[in-house]
Amino acid sequence: MLREVKRDLEGRLTPYDRADIKSGTERWQKTADYEVLQMRQEGLLQPDSHDGVWALTVKGKLLLEGPMAEDPAKNLRRFKQLSPEKQAELLELAGLTKKPKIHDK
């Protein structure tokens, strides 16, 4: 996934962004790794995403595609301040509630 991010940022990365830090990683990559961790901790990315695939949670989809999409960062703060009941109601209105899984036998 980071290869795709690097490709998308190619014309915007500065020499500072491309500089290696103590770990030997380029600064932009360490920043991206940190942001992914933050998004997981905030419940925006699935915690079990792996193999370079980042999967959005219901909350992450709401911020990007739902009625709160005009300013996701500001609206995430507002969303966090809502009661769990209001959060669930908003997710339901946005059509982003989780459906129970049905297992075939």
Secondary structure, 3 states (H helix, E strand, C coil): CHHHHHHHHCCCCCHHHHCECCCCCEHHHHHHHHHHHHHHHCCCECCCCCCCCCCECHHHHHHHHCCCCCCHHHHHHHHHHCCHHHHHHHHHHCCCCCCCCCCCC
